[in-house]
Amino acid sequence: MAGRMTVFSVLVFVSIILAGCATTGPGGKQSLILIGSATEVSIGESMDQEIRAKNQILQDSSWQGYMDEISGRIVSRCDRRDIEYHFAIIKSDQVNAFATPGGYVYLYTGLLKTMDNEAELAAVMAHEISHVVARHGIKRLQAAMGVALLQELLLGESPEALNTVVNVGLGLTFAEYSRENEREADTYGMQYMMAAGYHPDAAITMFEKLASMSDGSPGFFERLSMSHPQTQERIANAKALIASLKPLPPGLELKTTRYQLMKSRLPQ
């Protein structure tokens, strides 16, 4: 056991050196990440299989191409491009979106139906991409695993370790992010959508729209409610960020007509 722990200690030390420089935000922000990108992607792939098995995925090549086009514009300007991002639409009336470790992002048709333009879609996608950039999912999974399970995962000694981690990750999928996590995703997302050519006012309209219909349950932007002080704070912060970035670059778009055409393809 002592030998195993020594090996693990060395492995953790090496991981800290290698992963300590992981970029987790604009401006070169870095965080300590023990779980490398390759392992994170494996976790995400396994979670994706479970999510697809338990949900009905919208099979529409036009929508998939549309999502890939928009996400490609955002990802090309985000601060994490060491992984491939995957987007899927879940057929459900739920007004929600979420991301898992490894770059897997899911949006519900119920959420898409609330949107009025492409920029609002870009705001949601950029927000979820930002959670992946900041490695919020892998950070809380890493914290929830415990030393023994982390040891098994990093050493690759137990074939059941990955399955256990995936189950833990699925359990955390809809857990509420911390206030700091959401603040980061809000800020990064607005910067990324602007860099991709979308007007950031669409992020504000999505905030307000979703907050007005929230029932207080966990979901996109985490427990938004117009009566909640934190929601008002986040909207105020977003407006302040836009103000600080003025004058905004010319040519930022909302793209209403195209989105309305795509929206008409959604199942009723």
Legacy VTK file of the C-alpha trace (Angstrom):
# vtk DataFile Version 3.0
C-alpha trace
ASCII
DATASET POLYDATA
POINTS 268 float
0.000 0.000 0.000
2.823 2.371 0.889
4.404 1.729 -2.487
1.118 2.348 -4.260
0.587 5.600 -2.397
4.164 6.670 -3.202
3.543 6.036 -6.862
0.274 7.916 -6.624
1.927 10.823 -4.845
4.534 11.035 -7.580
1.803 10.814 -10.216
-0.169 13.583 -8.562
2.974 15.713 -8.333
3.693 15.173 -12.037
0.036 15.873 -12.835
0.208 19.136 -10.914
3.256 20.181 -12.917
1.702 19.206 -16.236
-1.872 20.250 -15.574
-1.179 23.245 -13.355
-0.816 25.376 -16.455
-4.228 24.454 -17.855
-5.943 27.469 -19.372
-9.401 27.986 -17.899
-10.410 31.412 -19.103
-9.663 34.594 -21.068
-6.505 36.511 -20.380
-4.497 33.373 -19.706
-6.354 32.403 -16.538
-5.064 29.061 -15.273
-6.255 26.477 -12.763
-4.973 23.278 -11.179
-6.519 20.370 -13.089
-5.461 16.820 -12.170
-7.623 15.104 -14.788
-6.046 15.593 -18.204
-7.955 16.398 -21.373
-7.742 12.861 -22.790
-9.315 11.395 -19.657
-11.871 14.188 -19.535
-12.918 13.430 -23.114
-13.281 9.723 -22.259
-15.544 10.660 -19.368
-17.566 12.936 -21.635
-17.928 10.259 -24.315
-19.263 7.761 -21.791
-21.649 10.314 -20.316
-22.853 11.152 -23.817
-23.748 7.504 -24.439
-25.820 7.446 -21.256
-27.529 10.752 -22.030
-28.415 9.638 -25.564
-29.765 6.341 -24.272
-32.115 8.099 -21.858
-33.259 10.992 -24.075
-34.690 11.453 -27.536
-32.193 13.318 -29.701
-33.517 15.508 -32.514
-32.442 13.900 -35.787
-32.409 16.867 -38.154
-29.342 17.350 -40.342
-30.259 20.990 -41.023
-30.385 21.809 -37.317
-27.191 19.855 -36.660
-25.380 21.737 -39.399
-26.749 25.025 -38.059
-25.533 24.232 -34.533
-22.138 23.133 -35.804
-21.749 26.339 -37.803
-22.559 28.625 -34.881
-20.554 26.623 -32.348
-17.601 26.555 -34.736
-17.554 30.338 -34.854
-17.617 30.548 -31.061
-15.138 27.732 -30.390
-12.634 29.230 -32.845
-12.525 32.293 -30.603
-12.679 30.661 -27.186
-9.715 29.940 -24.915
-9.873 26.175 -25.061
-9.422 24.388 -28.360
-7.561 21.250 -27.255
-10.741 19.179 -27.543
-13.541 18.685 -30.059
-16.909 20.139 -29.076
-20.132 18.225 -29.712
-23.654 19.669 -29.750
-26.964 17.827 -29.606
-30.607 18.831 -29.286
-32.847 16.915 -26.895
-36.533 16.701 -27.817
-38.257 17.938 -24.675
-40.444 20.817 -23.536
-37.927 21.581 -20.803
-36.361 25.037 -21.044
-32.807 24.020 -20.362
-29.269 23.497 -21.628
-26.226 21.881 -20.056
-22.642 20.857 -20.723
-20.660 17.853 -19.544
-16.893 17.387 -19.251
-15.074 16.830 -22.514
-16.970 19.373 -24.607
-20.438 17.831 -24.881
-23.280 20.374 -24.923
-27.030 19.729 -25.022
-29.934 22.092 -25.666
-33.617 21.255 -25.298
-36.180 22.035 -27.996
-38.231 23.766 -25.301
-35.403 26.270 -24.873
-34.939 26.780 -28.611
-38.617 27.652 -28.944
-38.237 30.556 -26.496
-35.553 32.217 -28.631
-36.203 34.938 -31.169
-32.887 35.189 -32.986
-29.596 33.452 -33.678
-27.699 35.704 -31.289
-29.778 34.398 -28.374
-28.844 30.868 -29.420
-25.200 31.935 -29.625
-25.477 33.414 -26.111
-26.628 30.075 -24.680
-24.042 28.102 -26.618
-21.246 30.469 -25.603
-22.346 30.224 -21.966
-22.164 26.417 -22.039
-18.881 26.434 -23.973
-17.540 28.702 -21.238
-18.319 26.080 -18.603
-16.169 23.659 -20.624
-13.404 26.221 -21.114
-13.308 26.897 -17.368
-13.503 23.143 -16.701
-16.251 23.741 -14.156
-17.668 20.240 -14.632
-14.328 18.488 -14.299
-13.400 20.611 -11.269
-16.454 19.611 -9.268
-16.162 16.010 -10.457
-12.532 16.040 -9.360
-13.566 17.385 -5.949
-16.338 14.794 -5.550
-14.242 11.752 -6.458
-12.038 11.464 -3.408
-8.389 10.381 -3.309
-8.962 6.634 -3.739
-11.123 6.943 -6.856
-8.883 9.637 -8.323
-5.921 7.324 -7.766
-7.634 4.463 -9.593
-8.624 6.726 -12.471
-5.201 8.295 -12.943
-3.321 5.012 -12.555
-5.777 3.186 -14.800
-5.623 0.153 -12.522
-9.360 -0.457 -12.240
-11.603 -0.926 -15.302
-14.514 0.057 -13.071
-12.999 3.415 -12.131
-14.142 5.167 -15.302
-17.664 3.768 -14.945
-17.817 5.011 -11.362
-16.583 8.446 -12.381
-19.146 8.611 -15.198
-21.943 7.771 -12.762
-20.705 10.447 -10.367
-20.523 12.897 -13.275
-24.065 12.124 -14.398
-25.249 12.715 -10.860
-23.588 16.125 -10.888
-24.850 17.103 -14.346
-27.858 19.022 -13.079
-26.349 20.098 -9.775
-26.246 23.833 -9.320
-22.990 25.547 -10.252
-21.406 27.864 -7.730
-22.022 31.587 -7.942
-18.434 32.088 -9.089
-18.799 29.444 -11.812
-21.905 31.119 -13.201
-20.305 34.549 -13.066
-17.368 33.241 -15.081
-19.597 31.526 -17.657
-21.661 34.705 -18.017
-18.577 36.868 -18.556
-16.641 34.518 -20.822
-19.725 33.695 -22.859
-20.491 37.323 -23.667
-16.919 37.903 -24.763
-16.911 34.809 -26.959
-20.244 35.572 -28.634
-19.085 39.096 -29.434
-15.828 37.775 -30.879
-17.948 35.474 -33.043
-19.901 38.446 -34.398
-23.072 38.371 -32.275
-24.546 41.325 -30.417
-24.241 40.835 -26.629
-27.640 42.417 -25.990
-29.020 38.979 -26.912
-27.477 37.584 -23.721
-29.434 40.160 -21.715
-32.714 39.312 -23.445
-32.109 35.610 -22.728
-31.386 36.363 -19.071
-34.586 38.335 -18.704
-36.696 35.950 -20.765
-35.611 32.854 -18.845
-35.817 34.575 -15.487
-39.409 35.621 -16.170
-40.453 32.012 -16.780
-38.314 30.315 -14.119
-40.028 28.249 -11.439
-36.904 28.256 -9.292
-35.749 24.802 -10.365
-32.178 24.148 -11.537
-31.675 24.861 -15.199
-29.923 27.073 -17.706
-28.198 29.999 -15.979
-28.976 28.193 -12.693
-32.124 29.118 -10.789
-32.880 32.364 -12.591
-35.829 34.185 -11.089
-36.725 37.835 -11.410
-37.471 37.922 -7.682
-34.037 36.611 -6.764
-31.367 39.254 -5.940
-28.645 37.127 -7.548
-30.497 37.173 -10.873
-30.732 40.949 -10.798
-27.039 41.086 -9.937
-26.127 38.889 -12.899
-28.204 40.967 -15.298
-26.634 44.149 -13.911
-23.154 42.638 -14.270
-23.864 41.676 -17.882
-25.081 45.185 -18.693
-22.019 46.669 -16.992
-19.738 44.420 -19.036
-21.353 45.567 -22.276
-21.006 49.185 -21.184
-17.321 48.668 -20.381
-16.696 47.248 -23.844
-18.227 50.187 -25.709
-17.827 51.264 -28.382
-18.742 47.767 -29.532
-17.210 46.428 -32.739
-19.254 47.312 -35.823
-21.359 44.712 -37.561
-22.494 42.675 -34.538
-25.672 40.834 -35.512
-28.856 39.311 -34.114
-29.881 37.338 -37.243
-33.592 37.075 -36.646
-34.856 35.957 -40.076
-32.622 32.926 -40.364
-33.377 31.779 -36.849
-37.125 32.044 -37.377
-36.821 29.798 -40.434
-34.897 27.215 -38.406
-37.303 27.535 -35.496
-40.183 26.578 -37.775
-38.508 23.185 -38.287
-38.691 22.273 -34.608
-41.213 19.577 -33.689
-44.409 20.935 -32.165
LINES 1 269
268 0 1 2 3 4 5 6 7 8 9 10 11 12 13 14 15 16 17 18 19 20 21 22 23 24 25 26 27 28 29 30 31 32 33 34 35 36 37 38 39 40 41 42 43 44 45 46 47 48 49 50 51 52 53 54 55 56 57 58 59 60 61 62 63 64 65 66 67 68 69 70 71 72 73 74 75 76 77 78 79 80 81 82 83 84 85 86 87 88 89 90 91 92 93 94 95 96 97 98 99 100 101 102 103 104 105 106 107 108 109 110 111 112 113 114 115 116 117 118 119 120 121 122 123 124 125 126 127 128 129 130 131 132 133 134 135 136 137 138 139 140 141 142 143 144 145 146 147 148 149 150 151 152 153 154 155 156 157 158 159 160 161 162 163 164 165 166 167 168 169 170 171 172 173 174 175 176 177 178 179 180 181 182 183 184 185 186 187 188 189 190 191 192 193 194 195 196 197 198 199 200 201 202 203 204 205 206 207 208 209 210 211 212 213 214 215 216 217 218 219 220 221 222 223 224 225 226 227 228 229 230 231 232 233 234 235 236 237 238 239 240 241 242 243 244 245 246 247 248 249 250 251 252 253 254 255 256 257 258 259 260 261 262 263 264 265 266 267
